[in-house]
Amino acid sequence: MHAVTGSYARQNFVDYLGAKPDSISHGVPLEDFGHGHPDPNLTYANWLMSCIVAMDLISELQVMVCL
């Protein structure tokens, strides 16, 4: 979210939805998009997909432990 939407991440996710402040990644708007691509699609956001896949695996493991 290094684009203009980065400044809204904290307000929307933390202030309104109650997410933890450390759950915001790349929340500071940067002129060069943090040396990344401004379009966070699957081609340019491999790090984001890796995080999502890792969270899915952790969630599945937590469900398995709870069963």
C-alpha positions as CSV (number, residue, x, y, z in Angstrom):
1,M,0.0,0.0,0.0
2,H,2.9,2.4,-0.6
3,A,0.6,4.4,-2.9
4,V,-1.9,7.0,-1.8
5,T,-4.0,4.3,-0.1
6,G,-1.3,3.6,2.4
7,S,-2.3,6.5,4.6
8,Y,-5.8,5.1,4.8
9,A,-4.7,1.6,5.9
10,R,-4.2,2.5,9.5
11,Q,-7.5,4.5,9.7
12,N,-9.6,1.8,8.0
13,F,-8.1,-1.4,9.4
14,V,-6.8,-0.3,12.8
15,D,-9.0,2.5,13.9
16,Y,-12.3,1.3,12.4
17,L,-12.0,-2.5,12.2
18,G,-9.8,-3.0,15.2
19,A,-6.8,-4.7,13.6
20,K,-3.5,-4.7,15.3
21,P,-1.2,-1.8,14.2
22,D,1.5,-4.2,13.3
23,S,-0.8,-5.9,10.8
24,I,-0.3,-3.0,8.3
25,S,2.5,-3.8,5.9
26,H,4.0,-1.1,3.7
27,G,1.5,1.5,5.1
28,V,3.7,4.6,4.5
29,P,3.1,6.3,1.1
30,L,6.4,6.5,-0.8
31,E,7.0,8.4,-4.0
32,D,8.8,5.4,-5.5
33,F,6.3,2.8,-4.1
34,G,9.1,1.3,-2.0
35,H,11.1,0.4,-5.1
36,G,8.2,-1.8,-6.1
37,H,5.5,-1.8,-8.7
38,P,2.5,0.3,-8.0
39,D,0.2,-2.5,-9.2
40,P,0.0,-5.2,-6.5
41,N,-1.1,-8.0,-8.7
42,L,0.3,-11.6,-8.6
43,T,3.1,-10.7,-10.9
44,Y,4.5,-7.8,-8.8
45,A,3.4,-8.8,-5.3
46,N,5.1,-12.2,-4.7
47,W,5.9,-11.1,-1.1
48,L,2.1,-10.5,-0.5
49,M,1.1,-13.9,-1.9
50,S,3.8,-15.6,0.2
51,C,2.3,-13.9,3.3
52,I,-1.2,-15.0,2.4
53,V,-0.2,-18.6,1.7
54,A,1.7,-18.7,5.0
55,M,-1.3,-17.3,6.9
56,D,-3.5,-19.9,5.3
57,L,-1.2,-22.7,6.3
58,I,-1.0,-21.4,9.9
59,S,-4.8,-21.1,10.0
60,E,-5.2,-24.7,8.8
61,L,-2.8,-26.0,11.4
62,Q,-4.6,-24.1,14.1
63,V,-7.9,-25.6,13.0
64,M,-6.3,-29.1,13.0
65,V,-5.0,-28.6,16.5
66,C,-8.4,-27.5,17.8
67,L,-10.1,-30.5,16.3
